C-alpha cells in the first residue's frame, strides 16, 4: 500500500516531535520536509498519469476499463 505525500509529511512531523510542542519548527526544517513531500507528490502524479494512459489504452482495445479510479485509490492509498 502506498502512502500519500500528505500522510508522509504528517507522519514525519509527528516522528520528529513537531506536534507535541517540545520542538520548534524552523524554516529550514519545514523547507526540507516540504521539498521531500513535493518530490513524493510529483512521483505519484507521474505514476498516476502513466497508469491512466495504460488503462485508457486498455479501454479502447477492450471497450471496458481495467480499473475504476475509486477502486484504484482504495487499493493504493486507503489504510485498513
C-alpha positions in Angstrom: 0.0 0.0 0.0 1.3 3.4 -0.9 1.4 6.5 1.2 0.2 9.9 0.0 2.6 12.8 0.2 0.4 14.5 2.9 0.3 11.3 5.0 4.1 11.1 4.8 4.6 14.7 5.8 2.3 14.5 8.8 3.9 11.2 9.9 7.4 12.8 9.6 6.3 15.8 11.6 5.0 13.6 14.4 8.1 11.4 14.4 10.3 14.4 14.7 8.3 15.9 17.5 6.8 19.0 15.9 3.3 18.3 17.1 4.0 17.7 20.7 5.0 21.3 21.4 8.5 20.4 22.6 10.4 21.0 19.3 10.1 24.3 17.4 9.6 24.0 13.7 12.3 26.1 11.9 12.0 27.4 8.4 14.9 25.1 7.4 13.2 22.0 8.8 9.9 23.0 7.1 11.6 23.7 3.8 13.3 20.3 3.8 10.1 18.4 4.7 8.1 20.4 2.1 10.7 19.6 -0.6 10.6 15.9 0.1 6.8 15.9 0.2 6.6 17.7 -3.2 9.0 15.2 -4.8 6.9 12.4 -3.5 3.7 14.0 -4.8 5.4 14.6 -8.2 6.3 10.9 -8.5 2.7 9.9 -7.5 1.3 12.2 -10.2 3.6 10.9 -12.9 2.8 7.3 -11.9 -0.9 8.0 -11.9 -0.7 9.6 -15.4 1.3 6.6 -16.7 -1.2 4.2 -15.3 -4.1 6.3 -16.7 -2.5 6.1 -20.1 -2.3 2.3 -19.8 -5.9 2.0 -18.7 -7.0 4.3 -21.5 -5.3 2.1 -24.0 -7.0 -1.0 -22.5 -10.3 0.8 -22.6 -10.0 1.4 -26.3 -8.8 -2.1 -27.1 -11.3 -4.0 -24.9 -14.1 -1.4 -24.6 -14.0 -1.7 -20.8 -11.8 0.0 -18.3 -9.4 -2.3 -16.5 -9.8 -0.3 -13.2 -12.1 2.3 -11.9 -10.5 5.3 -10.3 -12.2 4.9 -6.9 -11.1 1.2 -6.8 -7.5 2.2 -7.7 -7.5 4.9 -4.9 -8.9 2.5 -2.3 -6.5 -0.3 -3.2 -3.5 2.0 -3.4 -3.9 4.6 -0.6 -6.6 3.6 1.9 -5.4 2.0 5.1 -7.4 -0.7 6.7 
